[in-house]
Amino acid sequence: MVAHTRPRCEKKLISFCQMHSIHAYLPLLETTHRYGGRVRRFSKPLFTGYVFALTGGRARTLLRQNRYVANLLETSRQAELVQQLRDIYRALAAGRTVQVEEYFESGRRVRIVGGPLRGVEGVIVRRKNETRVLLKVDLIRQAVSVEVNTADLMSAE
């Protein structure tokens, strides 16, 4: 299930889920800002306004009655959503440069065959002389791209 949150409530919802033993996932992007001579690190949600949760009847009711949730989105393709989120988790855990991209329907589907992202599938995108693979989350029509070496790619079609 995907919880569409109220503005700036993603981290609050994750805290709520932890307090109530609801398994939830919020992909975070680490950013660094410089203020004069100070350097600050921030964690911001990768997909603004969305938290992903594994829910049953009781947990679903708690989420619906929560002040942080605007809407709950359900899918019949849960296994596909879980795999897409695992791919994004692996990209973040590998320390790769990740950025949110527009969701594109067209493009060549590829599988990464080398490096720490081996086995991840996505759509190839070219940006500013670099090759990136788009990792999509179809249910919320959002995507992130991760930089890859073209030698590590193989067509998945």
Secondary structure as the mmCIF struct_conf table of DSSP 4:
data_model
#
loop_
_struct_conf.conf_type_id
_struct_conf.id
_struct_conf.beg_label_comp_id
_struct_conf.beg_label_asym_id
_struct_conf.beg_label_seq_id
_struct_conf.end_label_comp_id
_struct_conf.end_label_asym_id
_struct_conf.end_label_seq_id
STRN STRN1 VAL A 2 THR A 5
HELX_LH_PP_P HELX_LH_PP_P1 ARG A 6 ARG A 6
TURN_TY1_P TURN_TY1_P1 PRO A 7 ARG A 8
HELX_RH_AL_P HELX_RH_AL_P1 GLU A 10 MET A 19
TURN_TY1_P TURN_TY1_P2 HIS A 20 SER A 21
STRN STRN2 HIS A 23 TYR A 25
STRN STRN3 LEU A 28 TYR A 35
TURN_TY1_P TURN_TY1_P3 GLY A 36 GLY A 37
STRN STRN4 ARG A 38 PRO A 45
BEND BEND1 LEU A 46 PHE A 47
TURN_TY1_P TURN_TY1_P4 THR A 48 GLY A 49
STRN STRN5 TYR A 50 LEU A 54
HELX_RH_AL_P HELX_RH_AL_P2 GLY A 57 ARG A 64
TURN_TY1_P TURN_TY1_P5 GLN A 65 GLN A 65
TURN_TY1_P TURN_TY1_P6 ARG A 67 TYR A 68
STRN STRN6 VAL A 69 LEU A 73
BEND BEND2 SER A 76 SER A 76
HELX_RH_AL_P HELX_RH_AL_P3 GLN A 78 ALA A 93
TURN_TY1_P TURN_TY1_P7 ALA A 94 GLY A 95
STRN STRN7 VAL A 98 GLU A 101
BEND BEND3 GLU A 105 GLU A 105
BEND BEND4 GLY A 107 GLY A 107
STRN STRN8 ARG A 109 ILE A 112
BEND BEND5 GLY A 114 GLY A 115
TURN_TY1_P TURN_TY1_P8 PRO A 116 GLY A 119
STRN STRN9 GLU A 121 ARG A 127
TURN_TY1_P TURN_TY1_P9 LYS A 128 ASN A 129
STRN STRN10 GLU A 130 VAL A 137
HELX_RH_3T_P HELX_RH_3T_P1 ASP A 138 ILE A 140
TURN_TY1_P TURN_TY1_P10 ARG A 141 ARG A 141
STRN STRN11 GLN A 142 GLU A 147
HELX_RH_3T_P HELX_RH_3T_P2 THR A 150 ASP A 152
STRN STRN12 LEU A 153 SER A 155
#
